[in-house]
Amino acid sequence: MKSPAFGCVQPKTINDALESLQRHRPDTAVLAGGQSLMASLNMRLSNPAVLIDINGIDDLNGISVVEDQLRIGAMTRQVELEHSPLVAQHAPLVSRVIPACMVALQGQIVLQGPDGERRIAAEEFFQGLFETALSDNELLTAIEIPIAKHTQRFGFRELARRHGDYAMAGVCAASDWSSNNLIDLRLAYLNVGPGPVLAEQTASGICRNWGQNYDEVLEGLGSELDPTDDLNATSDMRIHLAKVLTRRLLEEWR
């Protein structure tokens, strides 16, 4: 299929982009990388009157340290994240995986609209499949991630049928330690719900039982996840995989 006809504007500044959003709302779509948007346009799942191409806004690029946060501009390419010394030093999990790690790392999404800038926690930003807390007159300008401490460890595991496929299930982990004692843990799962899922009860139970048997804790993980059946895996299979991947990740830290 081909996309429907639409107008296109190419702002050069954030303010120009915000003015375009305000002028044409709500019949707009923002083109950044286009990985999801172009497919939805071609399948006519999206039908904007105006496409706002933000690729020419230089202020949306770049990686920097601002006080105790690593700030990544919204138009920074994935290849830059993979090879950035700043990312490797201050947010090593981001060098390995992009999506659910924002939830695991307590990252914030930086949004800018007519009333200025606001920040929202990643776990509150992602609200469902293709649904976020972004208003139709706002632009996502950056993400901010707390700089990693020397007492922290991070991990990521996923399982896909073939290399390069979307994962059937995956888990990002951020932990904090005192000597060999696990004192804090965040587990964020992907492809087991409509968005990244933070399993707070399971993480808390693992901390309480660290150094002991945590199999019983993992048995309750399914109650925090909300997977669906599809051609790749059933709901039960995704829950099983989430437990296996979590166990493997934890065993590396023992």
KANOR-V359252 format. One line per field, one symbol per residue. ss: DSSP state (~ for helix, > for strand, _ for the rest). burial: I if it has 16 or more other C-alpha atoms within 10 Angstrom, else O. A space follows every 50 residues. Layout:
ss=???
burial=???
This chain:
ss=______>>>____~~~~~~~~~~~___>>>>_____~~~~~~_______> >>>____~~~__>>>>__>>>>>____~~~~~~_~~~~~~_~~~~_____ ~~~~___>>>>>>__>>>>>>~~~~>>>__>>______>>>>>>>>____ _>>>>>>>>_________>>>>>>>>>>__>>>>>>>>>>______>>_~ ~~~~~~~~______~~~~~_~~~~__________~~~~~~~~~~~~~~~~ ~~~_
burial=OOIOOOOIOIIOOIOOIIIIIIOIOOOIIIIIOOOOIIOOIOOOOIIIII IIIIIOIOOIIIIOIOOOIIIIIIIIOOOOIIOOOIIIOIIIIIIOIOOI IIIIIOIIIIIIIOOOOOIOIIIOIIOOOOOOOIOIIIIIIIIIIIIIOO OOIIIIIIIOOOOOOOIIIIIIIIIIOOOOOIOIIIIIIIIIIIIIIIIO IIIIIIIOOIOOOIOOIIOOIIOIIOIIOOOOIOIOIIIIIIIOIIOOIO OOOO
